[in-house]
């Protein structure tokens, strides 16, 4: 055990909060994927994801409160803050995607929406596994591998967004183009924030293994 941990033991409640948030994000991503595959009961499914988004806001707020009170986290406070913020952004963009589908009156999903939702979900599964490994930090390399996979999935999302946009701009309905472009962008932004989460986790793992 490191000397600084003996002098002032870190508050392990941070692990509980971050694990809850990672699980919460993965559940929202799973519901998003199910929603795109089974495009029914839009309002009800949006409400379910909205509940998860509100839960995420509460968890994030609790993390920030502990940091503001100078309750010492197991890792650098700035890393904890960045991690909490990026996880919250993933949730916001998942919720925002469903919100836009509802407000725009989208009647059905398409293959690009489903594929992007799948990539978001797969990314959050990797993130959840990495976050849960932080508690013991027995294998920093395992966390690094999960982060590398999230980065790979984000690259696939970029490719899928390019395909979706190419197909979209070959159509001649300007209103549909505006609506769908916004939805595709929101889905892809969720994967960008998943990558941000992975970057923070990777930094923590590298820093920990080098101490």
C-alpha positions in Angstrom: 0.0 0.0 0.0 1.3 3.5 -0.9 2.4 5.8 2.0 0.0 8.5 1.0 -2.9 6.0 1.3 -1.7 5.1 4.8 -1.6 8.7 5.9 -4.9 9.6 4.4 -6.9 6.6 3.1 -9.0 7.4 0.0 -12.7 7.2 0.1 -13.8 4.0 -1.6 -17.4 5.3 -2.0 -16.1 6.8 -5.3 -15.7 3.3 -6.6 -19.4 2.6 -5.7 -20.5 5.7 -7.5 -18.5 5.2 -10.6 -19.5 1.6 -10.9 -23.2 2.5 -10.5 -22.8 5.2 -13.2 -21.0 2.8 -15.6 -23.8 0.2 -15.1 -26.4 2.9 -15.5 -24.9 4.1 -18.8 -24.6 0.5 -20.1 -28.3 -0.1 -19.3 -29.3 3.1 -21.1 -27.2 2.0 -24.1 -28.9 -1.4 -24.0 -32.3 0.2 -24.0 -31.3 2.5 -26.9 -30.2 -0.6 -28.9 -33.5 -2.4 -28.1 -35.4 0.8 -29.1 -33.7 1.0 -32.5 -34.3 -2.6 -33.2 -37.9 -2.6 -32.0 -39.3 0.8 -32.9 -42.4 0.7 -30.8 -43.8 2.5 -27.7 -41.5 5.4 -28.3 -42.8 7.7 -25.5 -42.7 4.9 -22.9 -39.2 3.8 -23.9 -38.0 7.4 -23.9 -39.3 7.9 -20.4 -37.4 4.8 -19.2 -34.2 6.2 -20.6 -35.0 9.6 -19.2 -35.2 8.0 -15.7 -31.7 6.5 -16.2 -30.4 9.9 -17.3 -31.8 11.6 -14.2 -30.3 8.8 -12.1 -27.0 9.5 -13.8 -27.3 13.2 -13.0 -27.8 12.4 -9.3 -24.7 10.1 -9.3 -22.6 12.8 -11.0 -23.8 15.4 -8.6 -22.8 13.2 -5.6 -19.4 12.6 -7.1 -18.9 16.4 -7.5 -20.1 17.1 -4.0 -17.6 14.7 -2.5 -14.8 16.3 -4.6 -15.9 19.8 -3.6 -15.8 18.7 0.1 -12.2 17.6 -0.5 -13.1 14.0 0.3 -10.1 12.2 -1.1 -10.7 9.9 -4.1 -8.6 6.8 -4.8 -7.2 8.5 -7.9 -6.4 12.1 -9.0 -9.5 14.3 -8.3 -9.2 15.8 -11.8 -9.3 12.3 -13.3 -12.4 11.4 -11.3 -14.1 14.6 -12.3 -13.3 14.0 -16.0 -14.5 10.4 -15.8 -17.8 11.4 -14.1 -18.3 14.2 -16.7 -17.7 12.0 -19.7 -19.9 9.2 -18.4 -22.7 11.8 -17.9 -22.2 13.1 -21.5 -22.7 9.6 -22.9 -26.0 9.4 -21.0 -27.0 12.8 -22.2 -26.4 11.9 -25.9 -28.3 8.6 -25.6 -31.2 10.5 -24.0 -30.9 13.3 -26.6 -31.1 10.8 -29.5 -34.4 9.3 -28.3 -35.7 12.8 -27.6 -35.0 13.9 -31.1 -36.6 10.8 -32.6 -39.7 11.6 -30.6 -39.8 15.3 -31.4 -39.0 14.8 -35.1 -41.8 12.3 -35.4 -39.5 9.6 -36.8 -41.6 6.6 -37.8 -38.9 4.0 -38.0 -35.3 3.4 -37.4 -32.8 2.4 -40.1 -29.7 0.2 -40.4 -27.3 3.1 -39.5 -29.2 4.0 -36.4 -29.2 0.3 -35.3 -25.5 -0.1 -36.1 -24.5 3.1 -34.2 -26.6 2.1 -31.3 -24.9 -1.3 -31.3 -21.5 0.4 -31.2 -22.5 2.6 -28.3 -23.8 -0.4 -26.4 -20.6 -2.5 -27.0 -18.5 0.5 -25.9 -20.4 0.9 -22.7 -20.0 -2.8 -21.9 -16.2 -2.4 -22.2 -16.4 0.8 -20.1 -18.4 -1.0 -17.4 -15.8 -3.8 -17.2 -12.9 -1.3 -17.0 -14.5 0.8 -14.3 -15.3 -2.3 -12.2 -11.6 -3.3 -12.5 -10.5 0.0 -11.0 -11.4 -1.0 -7.5 -8.7 -3.6 -7.2 -6.4 -2.4 -10.0 -4.8 -5.8 -10.0 -4.5 -5.8 -13.8 -4.0 -2.3 -15.3 -3.3 -4.0 -18.7 -6.9 -5.4 -18.6 -8.2 -1.8 -18.3 -6.0 -0.7 -21.1 -7.3 -3.5 -23.4 -10.8 -2.4 -22.7 -9.9 1.1 -23.6 -8.3 0.1 -26.9 -11.5 -1.8 -27.8 -13.6 1.3 -27.1 -11.3 3.3 -29.4 -11.7 0.7 -32.1 -15.4 0.8 -31.8 -15.4 4.6 -32.0 -13.5 4.4 -35.3 -16.2 2.0 -36.6 -18.8 4.6 -35.6 -17.0 7.2 -37.6 -17.1 4.9 -40.6 -20.8 4.2 -40.1 -21.5 7.9 -39.8 -19.8 8.6 -43.1 -21.8 5.9 -44.8 -25.0 7.2 -43.3 -24.3 10.7 -44.4 -23.3 9.7 -47.9 -26.6 7.8 -48.3 -28.6 10.6 -46.7 -27.3 13.4 -48.9 -28.1 11.4 -52.0 -31.8 11.9 -51.2 -33.8 15.0 -52.1 -35.9 15.6 -49.0 -34.3 18.6 -47.1 -36.4 18.2 -44.0 -35.6 14.5 -43.7 -32.0 15.3 -44.2 -31.9 17.9 -41.4 -33.7 15.5 -39.0 -31.7 12.4 -39.7 -28.4 14.2 -39.8 -29.1 15.5 -36.3 -29.9 12.0 -35.0 -26.9 10.4 -36.7 -24.7 13.1 -35.2 -26.0 12.5 -31.7 -25.5 8.8 -31.9 -21.9 9.3 -33.1 -21.2 11.9 -30.4 -22.2 9.3 -27.8 -19.3 7.1 -29.1 -17.0 10.1 -29.0 -17.7 10.5 -25.3 -17.3 6.8 -24.8 -13.8 7.3 -26.2 -13.3 10.2 -23.8 -14.2 7.9 -20.9 -11.7 5.3 -22.2 -9.0 8.0 -22.5 -9.4 8.9 -18.8 -9.4 5.3 -17.7 -6.3 4.6 -19.8 -4.5 7.5 -18.2 -5.4 6.3 -14.7 -4.2 2.7 -15.5 -1.0 3.9 -17.0 -0.3 6.3 -14.1 -1.1 3.6 -11.5 1.1 1.0 -13.1 4.0 3.4 -13.3 3.8 4.5 -9.6 
